[in-house]
Amino acid sequence: MRFAKQLLLIAIPLLLLAGCGAQPAAQTPTNQTDAVSAPSLSGSPFALLRQDSDKYLKTNLPLSVDAQEVYEKAVANADVSYYLVDIRADEHYANHHIPGSVHIAYADTWRPNKTDFLPRDKKIVVIDYSGHSSSQVAASWSMMGFNAVAMKHGMAGWSKDKDVIGGSPMPCEPKNFSVVKDLAVTQSHDFPILENKTTTLPNLLRLRAEAATAKAVVLQVDDVLAKVTAKSVFVLDVRASEHFNAGHIAGSVNVPLHSVAEEENLKKLPVGQQIIVVCYDGHAASQAARVLNQLGYDAIAMRDGMSLWTGDVNVIGGQAVACTISERITAQLNAPLNAGPSTAAT
């Protein structure tokens, strides 16, 4: 059943600037220090954060949740166990957002005055344009002790309308770039050195999330191809080995997502060189990129993953990209909002 693209909601525009839209009752601030084990940084910040990153990546949490589930649970049935957070730019949230979602600009997703009000007893669904920056935020928030997950493909998985998305719609067909089966030779590298500016792991997580948020989130596949051709980047493929062995980008090194933060695998990664992270659809790569950036690497995800790079289902491990998206209901604030200072998520 198709619904109208817009449902006007009467809301107070100032709420948007405060980081909230139409939402449930305000949450009581939580104590982040109590939420993360490790009372003090008595050792190397990198070593402690690496251990915490490895623990997170091995929890096997879902990387994303389908837009249809979000619609059925949170919108159609008003399931209060879901808490929707839209991290797009202010004006895009104001123009179109999922009914009931609150707003925290991507650039503010590390700030205590935003995260301290997030609920710990709900599934926090993070929403952006294409699912990449929301996957990064979900990784950081999950490491902070929240139950956070990205909505698959962001608003591009909710609608095909560019105005609703606030960005580009889903691609309709893969690029069909070439893949290889040759294995690259790996070298051993030193670990990054992180400054010790705090005394607790929760505060370290915030500081590293702040640094990671300032970095670019994704590279388009055409730009990846150009950089790979110029041999100017390191390509890390975090897919399962079976799909990597079926075909991958020339020169890439395979480390499955759950093993990325293990010491022996981090030694394969260069410090000071851009690392392009590749996965199936961009979600796992974005989580890995956030973990690596928090650890002091320079990482960025390839947008839409191998599902856009190639149409070979054996390589993708599933279906190639397609713009077969159902149109779903959206809401808007009752007054226009000019572009604000917030950094747009991707």
C-alpha positions in Angstrom: 0.0 0.0 0.0 1.4 3.3 -1.0 1.3 6.3 1.3 1.6 10.1 0.7 5.2 11.2 0.8 4.6 13.9 3.3 2.7 14.0 6.6 2.7 17.5 8.1 3.5 17.4 11.8 3.1 20.5 14.0 6.5 20.8 15.7 8.6 23.6 17.2 11.5 24.4 14.9 13.7 25.4 17.8 13.8 21.8 18.8 15.7 21.0 15.7 18.4 23.4 16.6 18.6 21.9 20.1 19.2 18.5 18.5 15.6 17.1 18.8 12.5 16.9 16.6 9.2 15.3 17.3 10.1 12.8 19.9 9.2 10.9 23.1 9.6 12.4 26.5 13.1 13.7 27.3 15.4 11.1 28.6 17.3 11.4 31.9 21.1 11.9 31.2 23.1 8.7 31.7 26.5 8.3 33.2 28.8 7.1 30.4 31.6 6.2 32.9 29.3 3.5 34.4 28.4 2.1 31.0 31.9 1.2 29.8 34.3 -1.0 31.8 37.9 0.2 32.3 38.0 2.8 35.1 41.3 4.4 34.1 43.9 4.6 31.4 46.9 3.0 33.2 48.4 1.7 30.0 48.7 2.7 26.3 45.6 4.5 25.0 46.0 2.6 21.7 46.3 -0.8 23.4 43.2 -0.2 25.6 41.1 1.1 22.7 42.3 -1.7 20.5 41.1 -4.3 23.1 37.7 -2.5 23.3 37.4 -2.3 19.5 38.2 -6.0 19.1 35.7 -6.9 21.8 33.0 -4.8 20.0 33.7 -6.3 16.5 33.5 -9.8 17.9 30.0 -9.2 19.4 28.3 -10.1 16.1 25.8 -7.3 16.4 23.7 -6.6 13.3 25.2 -4.1 11.0 21.9 -2.7 9.8 18.2 -2.9 10.0 15.9 -2.8 6.9 13.8 0.2 6.3 10.7 -2.0 6.1 11.3 -3.2 9.7 11.7 0.4 10.8 8.4 1.3 9.1 6.5 -1.7 10.4 7.8 -1.5 14.0 8.5 2.1 14.8 6.0 3.9 12.5 3.0 1.7 11.7 2.9 0.0 15.1 4.6 2.7 17.3 6.8 0.1 19.0 8.3 2.1 21.9 11.4 -0.2 22.0 12.7 1.6 18.9 14.3 5.0 19.1 15.0 6.7 15.8 17.8 9.2 15.5 18.3 11.2 12.2 21.8 12.5 11.8 21.4 14.3 8.5 21.9 18.0 8.0 19.4 20.3 9.8 17.5 21.4 6.7 17.1 17.9 5.3 15.7 16.6 8.6 13.3 19.6 8.7 12.1 19.0 5.2 11.5 15.2 5.4 12.1 12.7 8.2 10.7 9.5 9.4 7.8 10.2 11.8 8.9 10.1 15.4 12.6 10.4 14.7 14.7 12.9 16.7 17.6 14.8 15.3 21.3 15.0 16.2 23.5 16.4 13.5 26.4 14.0 12.5 29.0 16.5 13.7 27.5 16.4 17.2 27.1 12.7 17.6 30.1 12.4 20.0 29.0 15.3 22.3 28.0 14.4 25.9 25.1 16.9 25.8 23.6 14.8 23.0 24.5 11.2 23.8 23.8 11.5 27.5 20.1 11.7 26.6 20.0 8.6 24.5 18.1 5.7 26.0 19.9 2.5 27.0 16.8 0.3 27.1 15.8 0.8 23.4 17.1 -0.2 20.0 18.6 3.1 18.6 18.2 3.2 14.8 20.6 5.7 13.3 19.4 7.3 10.0 21.4 9.2 7.4 21.5 9.5 3.6 23.0 6.2 2.4 23.8 4.2 5.6 27.5 5.0 5.8 27.9 7.7 8.4 25.0 6.1 10.4 27.1 2.9 10.5 30.0 4.8 11.8 27.9 6.4 14.5 26.3 3.1 15.4 29.8 1.7 16.0 30.8 4.5 18.3 27.6 4.5 20.2 27.6 0.7 20.6 31.1 0.9 22.0 29.8 3.5 24.4 27.3 1.0 25.7 24.2 1.7 23.6 22.2 -0.7 21.4 22.7 1.2 18.2 22.2 0.0 14.6 22.1 1.8 11.2 19.1 1.8 9.0 20.2 0.0 5.8 20.9 2.5 3.0 19.7 5.4 5.1 16.9 7.5 3.6 17.9 6.2 0.2 16.4 2.9 1.4 13.2 4.7 2.5 12.5 6.7 -0.7 13.7 7.2 -4.3 12.9 10.9 -4.1 16.0 13.0 -3.9 14.2 15.7 -2.0 13.1 13.2 0.7 16.6 11.7 0.9 18.4 15.0 0.9 21.0 13.3 -1.3 21.5 10.8 -4.0 19.1 7.9 -4.6 20.2 4.3 -4.6 22.2 3.4 -7.8 20.2 1.3 -10.2 22.9 -1.0 -11.6 26.5 -2.0 -10.8 29.5 -0.5 -12.5 30.9 -3.9 -13.5 34.5 -2.9 -12.8 37.1 -5.7 -13.0 38.1 -8.0 -10.1 41.1 -10.2 -9.6 41.9 -13.3 -7.6 45.6 -12.6 -7.0 46.6 -12.2 -3.4 48.6 -9.1 -2.4 51.8 -9.3 -0.4 51.4 -7.8 3.1 54.0 -5.9 5.1 54.4 -5.3 8.8 53.8 -1.8 10.2 54.0 0.0 13.5 50.8 1.0 15.4 49.6 4.6 15.6 50.5 6.6 18.7 47.5 8.1 20.4 48.0 11.1 22.8 46.9 10.4 26.3 44.6 13.4 27.0 42.2 11.7 29.4 42.1 9.3 32.3 39.2 7.0 31.4 38.2 4.8 28.5 34.7 6.5 28.1 36.4 9.9 27.7 38.9 8.4 25.3 36.1 7.0 23.2 34.5 10.4 23.0 37.7 12.1 22.0 38.5 9.5 19.4 34.9 9.6 18.1 35.2 13.4 17.8 38.4 13.0 15.7 36.8 10.4 13.5 33.7 12.5 12.9 35.9 15.2 11.4 37.1 12.8 8.6 35.5 12.2 5.3 33.1 9.2 5.4 33.0 7.7 1.9 34.6 7.6 -1.5 32.6 7.0 -4.6 33.6 3.9 -6.5 34.8 5.9 -9.5 37.2 7.7 -7.2 38.3 4.4 -5.7 39.1 3.0 -9.1 41.2 6.1 -9.9 43.2 5.8 -6.7 43.7 2.1 -7.1 44.9 2.6 -10.6 47.3 5.2 -9.4 48.4 2.8 -6.6 48.1 5.7 -4.1 46.0 3.9 -1.4 45.8 0.8 0.7 42.6 -1.3 0.1 41.3 -3.3 3.0 38.5 -5.8 2.1 36.5 -6.8 5.2 34.2 -9.4 3.5 34.3 -13.1 4.3 37.3 -14.9 2.8 35.1 -17.0 0.5 33.7 -14.0 -1.2 37.1 -12.2 -1.3 38.7 -15.2 -2.9 36.0 -15.3 -5.6 37.0 -11.8 -6.7 38.3 -8.5 -5.2 39.8 -5.1 -6.1 43.4 -5.4 -7.4 45.9 -5.1 -4.6 43.4 -5.4 -1.7 44.2 -7.2 1.5 41.5 -9.3 3.2 40.7 -9.1 6.9 37.2 -10.2 7.8 35.3 -7.5 9.8 35.3 -9.4 13.1 39.1 -9.7 13.0 40.1 -6.2 12.0 41.2 -5.0 15.5 43.3 -8.0 16.2 47.0 -7.1 16.7 48.4 -9.2 13.9 45.9 -7.8 11.5 46.4 -4.1 12.5 50.1 -4.6 11.8 49.2 -5.2 8.1 47.8 -1.6 7.9 50.0 1.4 7.1 50.0 4.5 9.3 49.8 7.8 7.4 48.5 6.3 4.2 44.8 6.4 3.2 43.1 3.0 3.8 40.0 2.4 1.6 37.7 -0.1 3.3 35.6 -2.3 1.1 32.7 -4.7 2.0 29.4 -5.8 0.5 27.2 -2.7 0.7 29.2 -0.1 2.7 27.9 -0.8 6.2 30.6 -3.1 7.4 33.2 -1.0 5.7 31.9 2.1 7.5 32.0 0.4 10.9 35.6 -0.8 10.2 36.5 2.7 9.1 35.2 4.2 12.3 37.1 1.7 14.4 40.3 2.3 12.5 39.9 6.1 12.6 39.4 6.0 16.3 42.6 4.0 16.6 44.5 6.6 14.7 44.5 5.3 11.1 43.3 7.3 8.1 40.4 5.1 6.8 37.4 5.7 4.5 34.7 3.4 3.2 33.9 2.7 -0.4 30.3 3.7 -1.0 27.9 0.9 -1.6 30.6 -1.7 -1.5 31.2 -4.5 -4.0 27.5 -4.6 -4.8 28.1 -1.4 -6.8 31.6 -2.4 -8.0 30.5 -5.6 -9.7 27.4 -7.5 -10.7 28.9 -10.9 -10.0 26.8 -12.5 -7.3 29.6 -14.9 -6.3 31.8 -11.9 -5.5 29.1 -9.8 -3.9 27.7 -12.7 -1.8 24.3 -11.4 -2.7 22.5 -9.2 -5.2 23.9 -6.1 -7.0 22.5 -2.7 -6.3 19.1 -1.8 -7.6 16.8 1.2 -7.2 13.7 -0.8 -6.4 12.8 1.2 -3.3 9.2 1.5 -2.0 8.0 5.0 -1.1 7.2 5.4 2.6 5.6 8.1 4.7 7.6 11.1 5.9 7.0 14.0 8.2 8.3 17.6 8.2 8.6 20.5 10.6 6.0 23.2 10.3 8.4 25.9 9.3 11.4 26.0 6.8 14.9 25.9 8.2 17.9 27.4 6.5 21.1 25.5 6.1 22.8 25.4 9.4 26.5 24.9 10.5 26.1 21.2 11.0 28.2 18.8 8.9 26.1 16.7 6.6 26.3 13.0 7.1 26.7 10.7 4.1 
